[in-house]
Amino acid sequence: LSRLSSFSRRPSLPLPHRMNIDNLDTVDPFADSEEASSQADYVHIRVQQRNGRKSLTTIQGLPEKVSSKKLLKAFKKDFCCNGHVVELDADPENTSAPKGNVIQLQGDQR
């Protein structure tokens, strides 16, 4: 009986090996950052309704360093759907017009 009770008890760890929760509150991940974030930092995923049950998923706002064609190829393989990349050119007269690439996928791929 004494042998069984010794296995059921866990040895307590010394204090330095225990987790210290004092260091968890140094950075608040949900706090607003001091620098203002712009809309250019966000990736927008939209679902547009077409005819009846048909829909179209658009992904816009990807960084320039991300290859849209490689990402589209991976999306098409993972979601088993078709899609294409729409390249938007920057209009020098209209500065508020979006620029970059928009990935369009068939179906609701949220």
DSSP file (Angstrom, degrees, kcal/mol; ACC not computed):
  #  RESIDUE AA STRUCTURE BP1 BP2  ACC     N-H-->O    O-->H-N    N-H-->O    O-->H-N    TCO  KAPPA ALPHA  PHI   PSI    X-CA   Y-CA   Z-CA
    1    1 A L     >        0   0    0      0, 0.0     4,-1.8     0, 0.0     5,-0.2   0.000 360.0 360.0 360.0 -38.8    0.0    0.0    0.0
    2    2 A S  H  >  +     0   0    0      1,-0.2     4,-1.3     2,-0.2     5,-0.1   0.815 360.0  57.5 -69.4 -28.4    2.8    2.4    0.7
    3    3 A R  H  > S+     0   0    0      2,-0.2     4,-0.9     1,-0.2    -1,-0.2   0.900 107.0  47.3 -68.5 -39.1    4.3    1.7   -2.6
    4    4 A L  H  > S+     0   0    0      1,-0.2     4,-1.4     2,-0.2     3,-0.4   0.885 109.5  52.4 -69.3 -39.7    1.2    2.7   -4.5
    5    5 A S  H  X S+     0   0    0     -4,-1.8     4,-1.1     1,-0.2    -1,-0.2   0.812 103.8  57.6 -69.3 -27.5    0.7    5.9   -2.6
    6    6 A S  H  < S+     0   0    0     -4,-1.3    -1,-0.2     1,-0.2    -2,-0.2   0.817 107.0  49.2 -71.9 -28.2    4.3    7.0   -3.4
    7    7 A F  H  < S+     0   0    0     -4,-0.9    -2,-0.2    -3,-0.4    -1,-0.2   0.810 106.2  55.8 -77.6 -29.7    3.6    6.7   -7.1
    8    8 A S  H  < S+     0   0    0     -4,-1.4     2,-0.4     2,-0.1    -1,-0.2   0.772  94.5  78.7 -76.1 -24.3    0.4    8.7   -7.0
    9    9 A R  S  < S-     0   0    0     -4,-1.1     3,-0.0     3,-0.0     0, 0.0  -0.687  74.2-143.4 -85.9 133.6    2.1   11.7   -5.4
   10   10 A R        -     0   0    0     -2,-0.4     2,-0.2     1,-0.0    -2,-0.1  -0.768  22.9-113.5 -91.8 139.7    4.1   13.9   -7.6
   11   11 A P        -     0   0    0      0, 0.0     2,-0.2     0, 0.0    -1,-0.0  -0.526  34.5-116.2 -70.5 138.6    7.2   15.4   -6.3
   12   12 A S        -     0   0    0     -2,-0.2     3,-0.1     1,-0.1    -3,-0.0  -0.545  27.7-124.6 -77.1 139.3    6.9   19.2   -5.9
   13   13 A L        -     0   0    0     -2,-0.2     5,-0.1     1,-0.1    -1,-0.1  -0.501  29.7 -99.6 -80.2 149.6    9.3   21.2   -8.1
   14   14 A P    >>  -     0   0    0      0, 0.0     3,-1.2     0, 0.0     4,-0.6  -0.300  40.8-102.4 -64.6 158.9   11.6   23.7   -6.5
   15   15 A L  G >4 S+     0   0    0      1,-0.3     3,-1.1     2,-0.2    -2,-0.1   0.817 116.1  57.2 -58.0 -40.1   10.4   27.3   -6.8
   16   16 A P  G 34 S+     0   0    0      0, 0.0    -1,-0.3     0, 0.0     4,-0.1   0.784 105.1  53.4 -65.6 -23.2   12.7   28.5   -9.6
   17   17 A H  G <4 S+     0   0    0     -3,-1.2    -2,-0.2     2,-0.1     2,-0.1   0.589  90.8  93.1 -87.6 -10.2   11.4   25.7  -11.9
   18   18 A R  S << S-     0   0    0     -3,-1.1     2,-0.3    -4,-0.6    -3,-0.0  -0.448  91.4 -93.7 -78.0 157.1    7.7   26.7  -11.4
   19   19 A M        -     0   0    0     -2,-0.1     2,-0.6     1,-0.0    -1,-0.1  -0.534  34.4-146.5 -73.9 132.7    6.1   29.1  -13.8
   20   20 A N    >   -     0   0    0     -2,-0.3     3,-0.5     1,-0.1     4,-0.1  -0.888   9.6-167.1-101.8 122.5    6.3   32.7  -12.7
   21   21 A I  G >  S+     0   0    0     -2,-0.6     3,-1.0     1,-0.2     4,-0.4   0.456  71.5  86.9 -90.3   0.2    3.2   34.7  -13.7
   22   22 A D  G >  S+     0   0    0      1,-0.2     3,-0.6     2,-0.2    -1,-0.2   0.822  87.0  53.0 -67.4 -29.5    4.8   38.1  -12.9
   23   23 A N  G X  S+     0   0    0     -3,-0.5     3,-0.7     1,-0.2     4,-0.2   0.510  91.6  76.2 -85.3  -2.2    6.4   38.3  -16.4
   24   24 A L  G <  S+     0   0    0     -3,-1.0     3,-0.4     1,-0.2    -1,-0.2   0.756  90.2  54.0 -79.0 -23.6    3.1   37.7  -18.2
   25   25 A D  G <  S+     0   0    0     -3,-0.6    -1,-0.2    -4,-0.4     3,-0.1   0.222  79.0  94.6 -97.8  17.0    1.7   41.2  -17.7
   26   26 A T  S <  S+     0   0    0     -3,-0.7     2,-0.5     1,-0.2    -1,-0.2   0.878  92.7  31.0 -73.9 -36.5    4.7   43.1  -19.1
   27   27 A V  S    S-     0   0    0     -3,-0.4    -1,-0.2    -4,-0.2     3,-0.1  -0.986  71.8-150.8-125.6 126.4    3.2   43.4  -22.6
   28   28 A D    >   -     0   0    0     -2,-0.5     3,-1.1     1,-0.1    -3,-0.1  -0.850   5.5-165.9 -94.9 110.3   -0.6   43.7  -23.2
   29   29 A P  T 3  S+     0   0    0      0, 0.0    -1,-0.1     0, 0.0     0, 0.0   0.705  87.1  52.7 -70.7 -16.8   -1.2   42.1  -26.7
   30   30 A F  T 3  S+     0   0    0      2,-0.1     2,-0.1    -3,-0.1     3,-0.1   0.464  85.7 105.4 -97.2  -1.6   -4.8   43.6  -26.8
   31   31 A A  S <  S-     0   0    0     -3,-1.1     2,-0.2     1,-0.1    -4,-0.0  -0.459  81.8-101.5 -76.7 150.8   -3.7   47.2  -26.0
   32   32 A D        -     0   0    0     -2,-0.1    -1,-0.1     1,-0.1     2,-0.1  -0.501  40.0-118.2 -70.0 137.9   -3.7   49.7  -28.8
   33   33 A S        -     0   0    0     -2,-0.2     4,-0.1     2,-0.2    -1,-0.1  -0.395  14.7-122.9 -75.5 156.8   -0.3   50.4  -30.2
   34   34 A E  S    S+     0   0    0      2,-0.1     2,-0.3    -2,-0.1    -1,-0.1   0.865  94.4  72.9 -69.1 -35.7    1.2   53.9  -29.9
   35   35 A E  S    S-     0   0    0      1,-0.1     2,-0.3     0, 0.0    -2,-0.2  -0.608  94.6-111.4 -82.3 140.8    1.7   54.2  -33.6
   36   36 A A        -     0   0    0     -2,-0.3     2,-0.4    -4,-0.1    -2,-0.1  -0.529  27.7-140.9 -73.8 127.6   -1.4   54.6  -35.7
   37   37 A S        -     0   0    0     -2,-0.3     2,-0.2    -4,-0.1    -1,-0.0  -0.713  16.5-147.9 -89.2 140.5   -2.2   51.6  -37.8
   38   38 A S    >   -     0   0    0     -2,-0.4     3,-1.3     1,-0.1     4,-0.2  -0.514  27.6-106.1-102.1 171.7   -3.5   52.4  -41.3
   39   39 A Q  G >  S+     0   0    0      1,-0.2     3,-1.2    -2,-0.2    -1,-0.1   0.672 111.9  74.7 -70.0 -16.5   -5.9   50.5  -43.5
   40   40 A A  G 3  S+     0   0    0      1,-0.2    -1,-0.2     3,-0.0    -3,-0.0   0.695  86.9  62.7 -70.7 -16.8   -3.0   49.3  -45.6
   41   41 A D  G <  S+     0   0    0     -3,-1.3     2,-0.3     2,-0.0    -1,-0.2   0.617  90.1  85.5 -82.3 -12.1   -2.0   46.9  -42.9
   42   42 A Y    <   -     0   0    0     -3,-1.2     2,-0.6    -4,-0.2    -3,-0.0  -0.628  67.5-143.0 -95.6 147.6   -5.2   44.9  -43.1
   43   43 A V        -     0   0    0     -2,-0.3     2,-0.5     2,-0.0    18,-0.2  -0.952  22.0-148.5-104.4 121.5   -6.1   42.0  -45.5
   44   44 A H  E     -A   60   0A   0     16,-3.1    16,-2.6    -2,-0.6     2,-0.6  -0.797  12.4-170.1 -96.9 126.7   -9.8   42.3  -46.5
   45   45 A I  E     +A   59   0A   0     -2,-0.5     2,-0.3    14,-0.2    14,-0.2  -0.969  15.1 177.8-115.1 117.1  -11.7   39.1  -47.2
   46   46 A R  E     -A   58   0A   0     12,-2.7    12,-2.8    -2,-0.6     2,-0.5  -0.899  22.8-149.3-122.3 148.3  -15.1   39.8  -48.8
   47   47 A V  E     -A   57   0A   0     -2,-0.3     2,-0.5    10,-0.2    10,-0.2  -0.977  15.4-164.1-116.4 120.7  -17.9   37.5  -50.0
   48   48 A Q  E     -A   56   0A   0      8,-3.5     8,-2.5    -2,-0.5     2,-0.3  -0.895  16.7-130.4-106.8 132.4  -19.9   38.9  -52.9
   49   49 A Q  E     +A   55   0A   0     -2,-0.5     6,-0.2     6,-0.2     3,-0.1  -0.633  28.9 176.8 -81.6 134.3  -23.3   37.3  -53.7
   50   50 A R        -     0   0    0      4,-2.9     2,-0.5    -2,-0.3    -1,-0.1   0.143  52.8 -23.6-106.4-134.2  -23.8   36.5  -57.3
   51   51 A N  S >  S-     0   0    0      2,-0.1     3,-2.3    -2,-0.1     2,-0.2  -0.698 108.4 -45.1 -84.9 124.3  -26.9   34.7  -58.8
   52   52 A G  T 3  S-     0   0    0     -2,-0.5    -2,-0.1     1,-0.3     0, 0.0  -0.368 129.9  -6.6  63.0-119.0  -28.9   32.6  -56.4
   53   53 A R  T 3  S+     0   0    0     -2,-0.2    -1,-0.3    -4,-0.1     2,-0.2   0.437 107.6 111.3 -91.0  -0.4  -26.5   30.4  -54.3
   54   54 A K    <   +     0   0    0     -3,-2.3    -4,-2.9    53,-0.1     2,-0.3  -0.506  43.1 173.7 -77.7 141.6  -23.4   31.4  -56.3
   55   55 A S  E     -A   49   0A   0     -6,-0.2    52,-2.6    -2,-0.2     2,-0.4  -0.935  23.2-143.1-144.2 167.8  -20.8   33.6  -54.5
   56   56 A L  E     -AB  48 106A   0     -8,-2.5    -8,-3.5    -2,-0.3     2,-0.5  -0.999   9.7-150.8-136.6 128.5  -17.4   35.1  -55.0
   57   57 A T  E     -AB  47 105A   0     48,-2.9    48,-3.1    -2,-0.4     2,-0.4  -0.892  14.2-166.9-103.2 126.9  -14.7   35.5  -52.4
   58   58 A T  E     -AB  46 104A   0    -12,-2.8   -12,-2.7    -2,-0.5     2,-0.5  -0.926   7.6-163.2-115.7 139.7  -12.2   38.4  -52.8
   59   59 A I  E     +AB  45 103A   0     44,-2.5    44,-2.5    -2,-0.4     2,-0.3  -0.986  20.2 168.0-122.4 120.7   -9.0   38.8  -50.9
   60   60 A Q  E     +AB  44 102A   0    -16,-2.6   -16,-3.1    -2,-0.5    42,-0.1  -0.954  44.9  47.5-136.2 149.9   -7.4   42.3  -51.1
   61   61 A G        +     0   0    0     40,-0.6    -1,-0.1    -2,-0.3    41,-0.1   0.671  62.4 158.8  96.6  20.4   -4.7   44.1  -49.3
   62   62 A L        -     0   0    0     39,-0.5    -1,-0.2    -3,-0.2    39,-0.2  -0.470  48.2 -98.6 -72.5 147.8   -1.9   41.6  -49.4
   63   63 A P    >   -     0   0    0      0, 0.0     3,-1.1     0, 0.0    -1,-0.1  -0.227  27.9-116.6 -63.0 157.8    1.6   42.9  -48.9
   64   64 A E  T 3  S+     0   0    0      1,-0.2     4,-0.1    -3,-0.1    -2,-0.1   0.809 111.6  62.1 -65.1 -30.5    3.7   43.5  -52.0
   65   65 A K  T 3  S+     0   0    0      2,-0.1     2,-0.4     0, 0.0    -1,-0.2   0.628  85.4  90.0 -75.7 -11.0    6.3   40.8  -51.0
   66   66 A V  S <  S-     0   0    0     -3,-1.1     2,-0.7     1,-0.0     3,-0.1  -0.734  81.3-127.8 -87.1 129.7    3.6   38.0  -51.1
   67   67 A S     >  -     0   0    0     -2,-0.4     4,-2.1     1,-0.2     5,-0.2  -0.674  17.0-163.1 -78.7 113.3    3.3   36.3  -54.5
   68   68 A S  H  > S+     0   0    0     -2,-0.7     4,-2.5     1,-0.2    -1,-0.2   0.852  87.2  54.0 -66.9 -34.9   -0.3   36.5  -55.4
   69   69 A K  H  > S+     0   0    0      2,-0.2     4,-1.9     1,-0.2    -1,-0.2   0.898 110.5  45.3 -69.4 -39.5    0.0   33.8  -58.1
   70   70 A K  H  > S+     0   0    0      2,-0.2     4,-1.9     1,-0.2    -2,-0.2   0.886 114.1  49.6 -69.5 -37.6    1.6   31.3  -55.7
   71   71 A L  H  X S+     0   0    0     -4,-2.1     4,-2.5     2,-0.2    -2,-0.2   0.896 109.9  51.1 -66.5 -40.3   -1.0   32.1  -53.0
   72   72 A L  H  X S+     0   0    0     -4,-2.5     4,-2.8     2,-0.2     5,-0.2   0.900 107.9  52.7 -62.6 -40.9   -3.8   31.6  -55.5
   73   73 A K  H  X S+     0   0    0     -4,-1.9     4,-1.6     1,-0.2    -1,-0.2   0.902 111.1  46.6 -62.6 -40.5   -2.4   28.2  -56.5
   74   74 A A  H  X S+     0   0    0     -4,-1.9     4,-2.6     2,-0.2     5,-0.2   0.899 112.6  49.9 -68.5 -40.7   -2.3   27.1  -52.9
   75   75 A F  H  X S+     0   0    0     -4,-2.5     4,-3.0     1,-0.2     5,-0.3   0.921 109.8  50.8 -62.6 -44.2   -5.9   28.4  -52.3
   76   76 A K  H  X>S+     0   0    0     -4,-2.8     5,-0.9     1,-0.2     4,-0.8   0.872 113.8  45.1 -62.7 -36.9   -7.2   26.6  -55.4
   77   77 A K  H  <5S+     0   0    0     -4,-1.6    -1,-0.2    -5,-0.2    -2,-0.2   0.907 118.0  42.1 -73.6 -41.8   -5.6   23.4  -54.2
   78   78 A D  H  <5S+     0   0    0     -4,-2.6    -2,-0.2     1,-0.2    -3,-0.2   0.904 123.2  35.9 -72.6 -42.1   -6.7   23.6  -50.6
   79   79 A F  H  <5S-     0   0    0     -4,-3.0    -1,-0.2    -5,-0.2    -2,-0.2   0.502  99.0-130.8 -92.9  -4.4  -10.3   24.9  -51.2
   80   80 A C  T  <5 +     0   0    0     -4,-0.8     2,-0.3    -5,-0.3    -3,-0.2   0.950  67.6 112.6  52.9  54.9  -10.9   22.8  -54.4
   81   81 A C      < -     0   0    0     -5,-0.9     2,-0.3    -6,-0.2    -1,-0.2  -0.871  65.5-108.0-143.4 175.4  -12.2   25.8  -56.3
   82   82 A N        +     0   0    0     -2,-0.3    24,-2.8    -3,-0.1     2,-0.3  -0.693  42.3 147.2-105.5 161.7  -11.2   28.0  -59.3
   83   83 A G  E     -C  105   0A   0     -2,-0.3     2,-0.3    22,-0.2    22,-0.2  -0.982  24.1-148.7-174.9 176.0  -10.0   31.6  -59.1
   84   84 A H  E     -C  104   0A   0     20,-1.9    20,-2.9    -2,-0.3     2,-0.5  -0.973  23.7-106.8-155.9 168.3   -7.8   34.2  -60.6
   85   85 A V  E     -C  103   0A   0     -2,-0.3     2,-0.6    18,-0.2    18,-0.2  -0.879  22.6-157.3-103.7 128.1   -5.7   37.3  -59.8
   86   86 A V  E     -C  102   0A   0     16,-3.3    16,-2.7    -2,-0.5     2,-0.6  -0.928  12.1-147.7-103.5 121.0   -7.0   40.8  -60.8
   87   87 A E  E     -C  101   0A   0     -2,-0.6     2,-0.5    14,-0.2    14,-0.2  -0.804   9.2-158.4 -93.5 119.8   -4.2   43.3  -61.1
   88   88 A L  E     -C  100   0A   0     12,-3.1    12,-1.7    -2,-0.6     2,-0.3  -0.857   7.7-146.5 -98.9 126.9   -5.2   46.8  -60.1
   89   89 A D        -     0   0    0     -2,-0.5     2,-0.4    10,-0.2    12,-0.0  -0.675  23.5-108.7 -90.7 146.5   -3.1   49.6  -61.5
   90   90 A A        -     0   0    0     -2,-0.3     9,-0.1     1,-0.0     5,-0.1  -0.591  26.3-141.4 -75.1 129.9   -2.6   52.8  -59.4
   91   91 A D        -     0   0    0      3,-0.5     6,-0.2    -2,-0.4     3,-0.1  -0.832   3.2-154.1 -92.0 118.6   -4.4   55.8  -60.9
   92   92 A P  S    S+     0   0    0      0, 0.0    -1,-0.1     0, 0.0     3,-0.1   0.798  94.4  49.4 -65.8 -26.1   -2.2   58.9  -60.6
   93   93 A E  S    S+     0   0    0      1,-0.2     2,-0.7    -3,-0.1    -2,-0.0   0.861 111.1  49.8 -79.2 -35.8   -5.3   61.2  -60.6
   94   94 A N    >   +     0   0    0      1,-0.1     3,-0.7    -3,-0.1    -3,-0.5  -0.873  61.0 177.3-108.5 102.8   -7.2   59.2  -58.0
   95   95 A T  T 3  S+     0   0    0     -2,-0.7    -1,-0.1     1,-0.2    -2,-0.0   0.698  78.4  60.2 -78.3 -18.7   -5.0   58.6  -54.9
   96   96 A S  T 3  S+     0   0    0      2,-0.1    -1,-0.2    -5,-0.0    -2,-0.0   0.548  79.4 109.0 -85.9  -6.5   -7.8   56.9  -53.0
   97   97 A A  S <  S-     0   0    0     -3,-0.7    -6,-0.1    -6,-0.2     2,-0.1  -0.468  78.1-109.6 -69.9 139.5   -8.2   54.2  -55.6
   98   98 A P        -     0   0    0      0, 0.0     2,-0.3     0, 0.0    -7,-0.1  -0.368  35.8-168.1 -69.6 148.4   -7.0   50.8  -54.4
   99   99 A K        +     0   0    0     -9,-0.1     2,-0.3     2,-0.1   -10,-0.2  -0.892  41.2  51.5-130.6 164.6   -3.8   49.4  -56.0
  100  100 A G  E    S- C   0  88A   0    -12,-1.7   -12,-3.1    -2,-0.3     2,-0.4  -0.755  90.0 -39.0 109.7-159.2   -2.2   46.0  -55.8
  101  101 A N  E     - C   0  87A   0     -2,-0.3   -40,-0.6   -39,-0.2   -39,-0.5  -0.839  40.4-157.0-112.2 145.6   -3.6   42.6  -56.6
  102  102 A V  E     -BC  60  86A   0    -16,-2.7   -16,-3.3    -2,-0.4     2,-0.5  -0.986  10.9-148.4-119.4 126.6   -7.0   41.1  -55.7
  103  103 A I  E     -BC  59  85A   0    -44,-2.5   -44,-2.5    -2,-0.5     2,-0.5  -0.842  12.9-163.5 -95.2 125.8   -7.5   37.4  -55.5
  104  104 A Q  E     -BC  58  84A   0    -20,-2.9   -20,-1.9    -2,-0.5     2,-0.4  -0.942   7.0-175.1-111.8 128.9  -10.9   36.1  -56.5
  105  105 A L  E     -BC  57  83A   0    -48,-3.1   -48,-2.9    -2,-0.5     2,-0.3  -0.938  27.3-115.8-121.2 144.0  -12.1   32.6  -55.6
  106  106 A Q  E    S+B   56   0A   0    -24,-2.8   -50,-0.2    -2,-0.4     2,-0.1  -0.610  78.6  12.2 -77.9 135.7  -15.3   30.9  -56.6
  107  107 A G  S    S-     0   0    0    -52,-2.6     2,-1.0    -2,-0.3   -50,-0.3  -0.170 105.4 -51.8  92.8 173.8  -17.6   30.1  -53.8
  108  108 A D        +     0   0    0      1,-0.1    -2,-0.1   -52,-0.1   -61,-0.1  -0.779  58.2 166.5 -89.2 100.7  -17.8   31.1  -50.1
  109  109 A Q              0   0    0     -2,-1.0    -1,-0.1     1,-0.2    -2,-0.0  -0.136 360.0 360.0-110.8  35.7  -14.3   30.4  -48.8
  110  110 A R              0   0    0    -65,-0.0    -1,-0.2     0, 0.0    -2,-0.0   0.513 360.0 360.0 -65.8 360.0  -14.4   32.2  -45.5
